[in-house]
Structure formats: C-alpha cells, structure tokens
Amino acid sequence: MTPVNRNRLIALGALLFAGAGLGFIAFGNIGDNLVYYWSPSELLSNGDKAYTATIRLGGVVQPGSIQWNEGHTTLDFRVADGPNADAKSVHVRSLETPPQMFREKIGVVVEGTYDKSGVFTSNRLMVNHSNEYRAPKEGESPRKWQDTLAEGATTATVTPPGAP
C-alpha cells in the first residue's frame, strides 16, 4: 500500500468515526438528559410535560412562605414569578440545609422534579446574589451582612441557618 492510499484510508476512517459520533448525538436519547429552565408560570402552564422532566425552576422566594424544620432538615417555601403577593407561585420542598443567604424576596434556582400533588421536590437549591464586595466602613462590624439576613426573614416563620 502506498503512503498516499494509506493516508486516504486513515482520513476516510476518521470521517466515518466522526460521522457515527455526530449521528449518535443527533439521533440518540440526548433529549432525555436535558434540564429545562422554567419560571413558575411556565411550569404551571406546561401541565403533564412538567411531571416527567428534571427542571430548574427560577424565581423569587415569596414573602411569608418559608417554613424551616430544623429537626428534619426540611425546608418548604414558594417560588414566585415576582415579589408581589399575587404572582404565580409553586410550592417547593427541599431536604437540604439552605445556603446562609437564603431569605424571602431573594432570587433562587431550584433543580428537581414536579409531581401531580403540586409539590416541586428540590435536590439542589441555589440563591442569586450580587458579586460586588463592599469593605466595612470605619467603625462598622464585618459581620453586618448577617443583620440583612435576619431582616429578610420573619421571625414567625424561619431563622436562617447560621444567622445570629
């Protein structure tokens, strides 16, 4: 076999291999592994389609909806389209300890599944926060940020884990 024919054969084999890989990606079950990102109103409007998919639900923690059971590490709250009381919302149950910055009116993204009982079971809870750093002013305590966490939660419903 001449070097030219050998190089052509290698190139043909590489093209066939690449084509097979592309075909697998295009026609395989890749759709089963997708995670949809929906707002509460989109989740509620999708009906049966919402029950079978892994979903990332994004919105705002509705004021007055947080219920933290420290003994069982169960967190129940509502994720709404906006901070208004009349915004569409979804009941979320998380079995993990929430992040320290978790509070009412903060943006969150929860990943999990929605069931027919109307409860979104979360296996991952992320809060949306600013990436800006502000050094404490002269005479100000470096732990002043913890006061904003305590202000964000109502004492009747929850005290965030790690708050003073």
C-alpha positions as CSV (number, residue, x, y, z in Angstrom):
1,M,0.0,0.0,0.0
2,T,1.4,3.4,-1.0
3,P,1.6,6.2,1.6
4,V,-1.0,8.2,-0.3
5,N,-3.5,5.4,-0.2
6,R,-2.8,4.8,3.5
7,N,-3.4,8.4,4.3
8,R,-6.7,8.4,2.3
9,L,-7.8,5.3,4.2
10,I,-7.0,6.9,7.6
11,A,-8.8,10.1,6.6
12,L,-11.9,8.0,5.5
13,G,-11.8,6.1,8.8
14,A,-11.7,9.3,10.8
15,L,-14.6,10.8,8.8
16,L,-16.7,7.7,9.4
17,F,-15.9,7.7,13.1
18,A,-16.8,11.4,13.4
19,G,-20.0,10.9,11.4
20,A,-21.0,8.0,13.7
21,G,-20.4,10.1,16.7
22,L,-22.4,13.0,15.3
23,G,-25.2,10.6,14.4
24,F,-25.3,9.2,17.9
25,I,-25.6,12.7,19.4
26,A,-28.2,13.8,16.9
27,F,-30.4,10.7,17.0
28,G,-29.6,9.2,20.4
29,N,-31.7,9.8,23.5
30,I,-30.0,13.1,24.4
31,G,-33.4,14.7,24.9
32,D,-33.9,12.5,28.0
33,N,-30.9,14.2,29.6
34,L,-31.9,17.8,29.1
35,V,-32.7,20.0,32.1
36,Y,-35.4,22.7,31.3
37,Y,-35.2,26.1,33.0
38,W,-38.7,27.4,33.7
39,S,-40.4,30.2,35.7
40,P,-43.3,29.2,38.0
41,S,-45.9,30.4,35.4
42,E,-44.2,28.3,32.6
43,L,-44.1,25.3,34.9
44,L,-47.8,25.6,35.8
45,S,-48.8,26.1,32.1
46,N,-47.0,23.1,30.8
47,G,-49.2,20.6,32.7
48,D,-48.3,16.9,32.0
49,K,-45.0,17.8,30.3
50,A,-43.7,19.2,33.7
51,Y,-44.3,15.9,35.6
52,T,-41.7,13.8,33.7
53,A,-38.8,16.2,33.4
54,T,-35.9,17.3,35.5
55,I,-36.5,21.1,35.8
56,R,-34.6,24.1,37.0
57,L,-37.2,26.4,38.5
58,G,-36.2,30.1,38.8
59,G,-37.9,32.9,40.6
60,V,-38.2,34.8,43.9
61,V,-38.9,33.4,47.3
62,Q,-42.4,34.5,48.2
63,P,-42.6,36.5,51.4
64,G,-44.2,34.7,54.3
65,S,-43.9,31.3,52.7
66,I,-40.7,29.9,54.4
67,Q,-41.1,27.0,56.8
68,W,-37.9,25.5,58.1
69,N,-38.0,22.3,60.1
70,E,-34.5,22.1,61.6
71,G,-35.1,18.7,63.2
72,H,-35.8,17.0,59.9
73,T,-33.8,19.4,57.7
74,T,-36.9,20.1,55.7
75,L,-37.4,23.5,54.0
76,D,-40.8,24.4,52.5
77,F,-41.3,27.6,50.6
78,R,-42.9,29.1,47.5
79,V,-41.0,30.3,44.4
80,A,-42.9,33.0,42.6
81,D,-42.6,34.9,39.3
82,G,-42.1,38.1,41.3
83,P,-42.2,39.6,44.8
84,N,-45.9,40.6,44.5
85,A,-48.4,38.6,46.6
86,D,-50.5,37.8,43.5
87,A,-47.6,36.4,41.4
88,K,-48.0,32.8,40.3
89,S,-46.0,30.5,42.6
90,V,-45.0,26.9,43.1
91,H,-44.7,25.1,46.4
92,V,-41.1,23.8,46.8
93,R,-39.8,21.2,49.3
94,S,-36.1,20.8,49.8
95,L,-34.4,18.2,52.1
96,E,-31.1,20.1,52.4
97,T,-29.9,22.9,54.6
98,P,-30.4,26.1,52.7
99,P,-27.5,28.5,51.9
100,Q,-26.8,31.2,54.5
101,M,-28.0,33.9,52.1
102,F,-31.4,32.2,51.7
103,R,-34.3,34.5,52.7
104,E,-37.5,36.0,51.5
105,K,-37.5,38.1,48.3
106,I,-34.2,36.6,47.1
107,G,-33.8,35.1,43.7
108,V,-33.4,31.3,43.7
109,V,-33.0,28.5,41.3
110,V,-34.1,25.0,42.4
111,E,-33.4,21.9,40.5
112,G,-35.7,18.8,40.9
113,T,-39.0,17.3,39.8
114,Y,-42.6,18.4,39.9
115,D,-45.3,15.9,40.9
116,K,-49.0,15.7,40.5
117,S,-49.7,16.8,44.0
118,G,-48.4,20.3,43.2
119,V,-45.1,20.0,45.1
120,F,-41.7,20.6,43.5
121,T,-39.1,18.4,45.2
122,S,-35.7,20.0,45.0
123,N,-32.4,18.2,45.2
124,R,-30.4,21.4,44.6
125,L,-31.0,24.9,45.9
126,M,-29.1,27.9,44.6
127,V,-29.5,31.6,45.6
128,N,-28.9,34.6,43.3
129,H,-26.7,37.1,44.9
130,S,-24.5,40.1,44.0
131,N,-20.9,39.6,43.2
132,E,-20.0,43.0,44.5
133,Y,-17.8,43.3,47.6
134,R,-18.0,46.3,49.8
135,A,-15.5,46.6,52.6
136,P,-16.9,47.5,56.0
137,K,-16.9,51.3,56.7
138,E,-14.8,52.6,59.6
139,G,-16.3,51.5,62.9
140,E,-18.7,49.0,61.2
141,S,-18.7,45.4,62.2
142,P,-17.5,43.0,59.5
143,R,-20.5,40.8,60.4
144,K,-23.1,43.4,59.5
145,W,-24.1,41.4,56.5
146,Q,-25.7,38.9,58.9
147,D,-28.1,41.6,60.0
148,T,-29.5,41.8,56.5
149,L,-30.2,38.1,56.6
150,A,-32.1,38.4,59.8
151,E,-34.1,41.3,58.4
152,G,-35.0,39.3,55.3
153,A,-36.7,36.6,57.3
154,T,-39.7,37.0,59.5
155,T,-39.2,35.7,63.0
156,A,-42.6,33.9,62.9
157,T,-41.6,31.6,60.0
158,V,-37.9,31.0,60.0
159,T,-34.5,31.9,61.3
160,P,-31.9,31.2,58.5
161,P,-29.3,28.6,59.5
162,G,-26.1,30.3,60.6
163,A,-27.8,33.6,61.4
164,P,-27.0,35.2,64.8
